[in-house]
Amino acid sequence: MSSTRMRIIVVAVVLAAVLLYPFEKTLVPETRVLVVTKDMHPIKNALVRQIWQDYSLERSGHEEDLPTDAHGRVTFPKRTLRAPLIWRALGPLASIAGQGVHASFGVHTDMFPVPGSGSTTIYSEIAEPQPGEMVFK
């Protein structure tokens, strides 16, 4: 086998490996949330819902409800997805083919307190939001 042919084979194998390897992608970073009353008293056991989906790579979305702690805080973990580079390129085209003009692309996320979740207001404490913390009143 000639060295030129061997190089072409090696390049093709490396290219295929790079295109098919499922690299990790962060969809939503870790998010810290504080749930308080209008006068900044923390709300314990309030459910907060996080919804996320990468419309370019996933056919269905995800959601998780987490309760706040005794200080009205909850931390949602980083949300990731593993997908090969080839699917990242072809996924949006598949979305267009399946949904036409109604196709959506990229990451969509939402977060909100769930009403009527059996929460308790802690009136003996005033909450101070931390830098980078999302606050729901």
N, C-alpha and C positions, 0 to 999 in steps of 0.2 A: 504494500500500500504506500502511495506517495505521501510525502510530508504535507503537501498542499491539501490533499484529500483528508488527511488526519486532522489538520487544523480546522477545516470546514466542519467535520464531524464534532470536534471538541466545541467549537463556537455554537453549533446547533444544539448540542446537549446543554451547554451553559445557558443559552437563551431560553430554551424550553423550561429549564429548572427555574429560572428567574420569573418567567411568565406564569408558571403553574404553582409556585410556592405561595402558600396562604399567609401573606404578611399581615400583621396586626394593625388595625386602624382604630384610633380613639374616636368614638361617636360623640360622647358627652363626658367632659371631665368630672372629676369628683366635685360634688356640689354640697355645700353646707347651707342649711336653711334654719331660720329662726321664725317661729310663729308666735305672734303677740297680739294683745288687744290694742285698740287705738291709743290707749294711754301707756303702752309698752310693758304690760304685765305678761309674762310668758304663759303659754297655754300647753299644759301637759297632756300627753296621749292624743294629740290631734293627728289624724292621719294626713300625710302629704303624699300625693300621687305624682310619680314621674312617668312620662310617656316618651318613647323614643323610637325612631325608625330611620334607617338609611334607605330612602326610596330608590336609589340607584342600585342597591345591592340586595335588598330584602323584599319579599312579597308581603310579609305581615309585620306588624309592629309589636312592641313590648310595653309592659307597664308594671310598676311595682308601687305598693303602698307601704310606707314605713311610719310608725308612730314617733312623735316627739318625746324627748326625755323630760325629766322633772324641771328642766330649765327652758323648755320650749324649743329645743334644738334637735335636729336630725341631720345625718350626713349620708348622702347617696354615693355609692361607689362609682368609680370610673366605669363607663360603659364602652366595651370594645367589640370589635368584629374582626374575624380573620377572613380574608378574601384574596384570591390570586389576582395579580395585576391584569391578566387577560379578562377576568370577570369584571374588574373595575372599568375596563374600557368597553366591554360588550353589554354590561348591565343597563346603562342608560338607553342603549339601542333597543334592548329587549323591552324596557319600560315603554318606549315610544311605540313599538310594534304591538304591545298588548293593550295600551290605553289611549293611543293616538294623542289628540290635542289635550287630553286630560292628564297626561303623564306628569309625574312629579319627580324631582331629582334631589339628591343630596340628603343631608341629615335634617330631620324635623324633630323637635323636642318641645315638651311642655311640662309644666310643673304647677301644681295648685293644691291648696288644702281641700280635703274632702269634707263637705258640709255634713253636720250631724254625726260626727264620728265618736261621740262620747268623751269629749275632751273636758279638762278641768283647768280653770284659770287660777294661777298662783298669784294672789293679790299681795302677798307679803314681799314680793320681789319685783324689781324693775330690771328689765333686760337691756343690756348694752350690746348693740350689734357689733360683731367683729369684722375686720376688713375682709372683703370678699364674700361675706355671708349674704345670702338672699333673704330678705325680710318680707313676711306676709303679715298684714294687719287685718 
